């Protein structure tokens, strides 16, 4: 259920995650938390959180599940407005109050082509004010997509991009050319024939010498515009070091422990996927997120390809003793907020944005209510209104 109320809220009876978990009352006023333990006005909407946890809203820095809302099956596309509204409901039901939709802009046509990227930029700008979650664009830039450079620079300068990630899947595509099963899936999402796709791959690969210079220019443009940048799937410590030299200081899904250690040694944010925690390991034989948390080599969890994993992962980490619950929840709230310059959220404190979720703990923790920017935007149990 979504509501567009901006009245003051008075949340009582819950255990609030502020300085540890403690029974506290929260009062909001408009979009902000006005007090903890204070007195609400008579017009405030009362939410009875007895038996529930009251937690900071989740900041999801990488949610590429959004691509499936655009194209749920290869070659089957839906309107971008419909996709945004549908994804918004799923985000809020999972306690995600700030969402960076990860969409790849590649040299490929189809799902990862220029059209989808441009439509998303336009739609977020137009629909953003009516969506429940604070919705932003995580541009997954394929570094071989050289012809997009000028347009991306313009978007950075205009503040149309929330975060810019440098991806390189071209090498993997080239290695897969001898595997018909893998290539068939890639061809299907582009809408090209097999022959035309292979010709395109060859033309793109021949421009390899231009990639480093383009990446350097884009990183400089993002830095000048104050837009956070990430490097995706760093393969070696040397690759992480090179991206650091460009001012790219967030390591997203490093593919081995040595590379994660390189990032940690320089105090950089390190992102792994919450589905990795929930499933008990990576589905592609990369580092296990739980082990990375234990080793201090994971500072942020993202939904990656599955939104429900994000609110669940901190509970699993705490149960397994990989981290205290307070520290585990920071991986999905305070840490990503800090890493991406969103200093107005990620914690429960007076003066901060009123992004709060009410969660029923238990064998299967679930979100009962979500408050984003002071608005009650999701309610799964009306008894808390009593």
KAFENVEN-V198361 format. One record per pair of residues at least 6 apart in sequence whose ideal C-beta (glycine too) atoms are under 8 Angstrom apart, sorted by the first residue. I is the first residue (numbers start at 1). J is the second residue. Records with the same first field share a line. If there is no record, write none. Layout:
BEGIN
I->J + J
END
This chain:
BEGIN
1->378 + 379 + 380
2->89 + 92 + 132 + 377 + 378
3->375 + 376 + 377 + 379
4->375
5->45 + 375 + 376
6->30 + 31 + 374 + 375
7->43 + 44 + 45
8->27 + 28 + 29 + 30 + 34 + 40 + 41 + 43 + 44 + 45
9->26 + 27 + 28 + 40 + 44 + 45 + 47 + 354 + 371 + 374 + 376
10->25 + 26 + 27 + 40 + 44 + 45 + 46 + 47
11->25 + 26 + 27 + 28 + 47 + 49 + 54 + 356 + 358
12->25 + 46 + 47 + 48 + 49 + 50
13->23 + 25 + 48 + 49 + 50 + 51 + 52
14->23 + 24 + 49 + 50 + 51 + 52 + 53 + 54 + 358
15->21 + 22 + 23 + 24 + 52 + 53 + 54
16->22 + 23 + 24 + 26 + 36 + 53 + 54 + 348
17->53 + 54 + 55 + 56 + 325 + 326 + 329 + 348
18->24 + 36 + 347 + 348 + 349
20->326
21->53 + 325 + 326
24->36 + 37 + 54
25->36 + 37 + 38
26->33 + 35 + 36 + 54 + 348 + 356
27->33 + 34 + 35 + 36 + 38 + 39 + 40 + 44
28->34 + 354 + 356 + 371 + 374
29->374
30->354 + 374
31->353 + 354 + 373 + 374
32->350 + 351 + 352 + 353 + 354 + 374
33->348 + 349 + 350 + 351 + 352 + 353 + 354 + 356
34->350
35->350
36->348 + 349 + 350
40->46
45->376 + 385
46->385
47->358 + 369 + 376 + 384 + 385
48->383 + 384 + 385 + 386
49->358 + 384
51->360
52->358 + 359 + 360 + 361 + 368 + 384
53->358 + 359 + 360 + 361
54->348 + 356 + 357 + 358
55->95 + 329 + 333 + 348 + 356 + 357 + 358 + 359
56->329 + 333 + 334 + 345 + 346 + 347 + 348 + 355 + 356 + 357
57->95 + 96 + 97 + 98 + 333 + 345 + 355 + 356 + 357 + 370 + 371 + 372
58->94 + 95 + 96 + 97 + 98 + 310 + 311 + 332 + 333 + 357
59->96 + 97 + 98 + 332 + 333 + 336 + 337 + 340 + 342 + 345 + 346
60->91 + 96 + 98 + 99 + 100 + 302 + 303 + 307 + 310 + 332 + 336
61->100 + 138 + 163 + 230 + 271 + 300 + 302 + 336 + 339 + 340
62->100 + 102 + 138 + 165 + 230 + 252 + 271 + 273 + 302 + 303 + 304
63->91 + 96 + 99 + 100 + 101 + 102 + 138 + 302 + 303 + 304 + 307
64->101 + 102 + 103 + 104 + 138 + 140 + 304 + 305
65->87 + 303 + 304 + 305 + 306 + 307
66->83 + 87 + 101 + 102 + 103
67->102 + 103 + 104 + 111 + 112
69->78 + 83 + 84 + 86 + 87
70->77 + 78 + 80 + 83 + 103 + 111 + 116
71->77 + 78 + 111 + 189
72->78
74->111 + 185 + 188 + 189
75->188 + 189 + 191
77->111
80->116 + 119 + 120 + 123
81->123 + 127
84->120 + 123 + 124 + 127 + 131 + 135
85->127 + 131
87->99 + 101
88->131 + 132 + 133 + 135
89->132 + 378
90->307
91->97 + 99 + 132 + 133 + 307
92->132 + 133 + 370 + 372 + 377 + 378
93->367 + 370 + 378 + 380
94->303 + 307 + 308 + 310 + 311 + 367
95->310 + 311 + 357 + 359 + 367 + 370
96->133 + 303 + 307 + 310 + 311
97->133 + 134 + 345 + 355 + 357 + 370 + 371 + 372 + 373
98->133 + 134 + 136 + 337 + 342 + 345 + 355
99->133 + 134 + 135 + 136
100->136 + 137 + 138 + 162 + 163 + 340
101->120 + 124 + 135 + 136 + 137 + 138
102->138 + 140 + 165
103->112 + 116 + 117 + 120 + 137 + 138 + 139 + 140
104->112 + 140 + 142 + 167 + 169
105->112 + 113 + 114 + 116 + 117 + 139 + 140 + 141 + 142 + 145 + 148 + 152
106->112 + 113 + 142 + 144 + 145 + 169
107->142 + 144 + 145 + 146 + 147 + 170 + 200 + 204
108->186 + 189 + 190 + 200
109->190 + 191 + 192
110->189 + 190 + 191 + 192
111->189 + 190
112->142 + 189 + 190
113->190
114->148
117->139
120->137
121->137 + 155 + 160 + 161
124->135 + 136 + 137
125->160
127->135
128->134 + 135
132->370 + 372 + 375 + 377 + 378
133->372 + 377
134->355 + 372 + 373
136->162 + 163
137->160 + 161 + 162
138->162 + 163 + 165
139->152 + 155 + 161 + 163 + 164 + 165
140->165 + 167 + 232
141->148 + 152 + 164 + 165 + 166 + 167 + 218
142->167 + 168 + 169 + 170
143->166 + 167 + 168 + 170 + 211 + 214 + 215
144->168 + 170 + 204 + 205 + 207 + 208 + 211
146->207 + 210 + 211 + 214
149->214 + 217 + 218
152->161 + 164 + 218 + 221
153->217 + 218 + 221
155->161
156->164 + 218 + 221 + 222 + 224 + 225 + 227
157->221 + 225
159->225 + 227
161->222 + 227
162->227 + 228 + 340
163->227 + 228 + 229 + 230 + 340
164->218 + 222 + 227 + 228 + 229 + 230
165->229 + 230 + 231 + 232 + 252
166->215 + 218 + 219 + 229 + 230 + 231 + 232 + 243 + 248
167->232 + 233
168->211 + 232 + 233
170->201 + 204 + 205
173->183 + 186 + 201
174->201 + 205
176->182 + 183 + 186
177->183 + 198 + 201
183->194 + 197 + 198
184->194
186->197
187->193 + 194 + 197
190->197
192->200
215->246
216->246
219->229 + 243 + 246 + 247 + 248
220->246 + 247
222->228 + 229 + 247
223->229 + 247
226->341
228->250 + 339 + 340 + 341
229->246 + 247 + 248 + 249 + 250
230->248 + 250 + 251 + 252 + 271
231->239 + 240 + 243 + 248 + 250 + 251 + 252
232->252 + 253
233->252 + 253 + 254 + 255
234->240 + 243 + 251 + 252 + 254 + 255 + 259 + 263
235->255 + 256 + 259
236->256 + 258 + 259
237->258 + 259 + 261 + 262
239->259
240->251 + 254 + 259 + 262 + 263
241->262
243->251
244->266 + 268
249->266 + 268 + 269
250->268 + 269 + 270 + 271 + 339
251->259 + 260 + 263 + 268 + 269 + 270 + 271
252->271 + 302
253->271 + 272 + 273 + 286
254->260 + 263 + 270 + 287
255->286 + 287
256->286 + 287
257->287 + 292 + 295 + 297
260->270 + 287 + 292 + 297 + 298
261->297
263->269 + 270 + 297
264->270 + 296 + 297
269->299 + 300 + 335 + 336 + 339
270->292 + 297 + 298 + 299 + 300
271->298 + 299 + 300 + 301 + 302
272->287 + 289 + 292 + 293 + 298 + 300 + 301 + 302
273->282 + 289 + 301 + 302 + 303 + 304 + 305 + 309
274->289 + 301 + 302 + 303 + 304 + 306 + 309 + 310 + 312 + 313 + 332
275->283 + 303 + 304 + 305 + 306 + 309
276->282 + 283 + 286 + 288 + 289 + 290 + 304
277->289 + 290 + 293 + 301 + 309 + 313 + 316 + 317
278->306 + 309 + 312 + 313 + 316
280->288 + 290
281->288
282->288 + 289
287->297
289->298 + 301 + 313
290->316 + 317 + 320 + 322
292->298
293->317 + 322 + 323 + 328 + 331
294->322 + 323
298->331
299->331 + 335 + 339
300->331 + 332 + 335 + 336 + 339
301->310 + 313 + 314 + 331 + 332
302->310 + 336
303->309 + 310
310->332
311->332 + 357 + 359 + 365 + 366 + 367
312->365
313->328 + 331 + 332
314->323 + 325 + 328 + 329 + 331 + 332
315->325 + 328 + 361 + 365
317->323 + 328 + 331
318->324 + 325 + 328
322->328
323->331
333->345 + 346 + 347
334->346 + 347
335->346
336->342 + 346
337->343 + 345 + 346 + 347
338->346
344->352 + 353
345->352 + 353 + 355
346->352 + 355
348->356
353->373 + 374
354->371 + 373 + 374
355->371 + 372 + 373
356->370 + 371
357->367 + 369 + 370 + 371
358->367 + 368 + 369 + 370 + 384
359->365 + 366 + 367 + 368
360->366 + 368
366->380
367->378 + 380
368->379 + 380 + 381 + 384
369->376 + 378 + 379 + 380 + 381 + 384
370->376 + 377 + 378
371->377
379->385
END
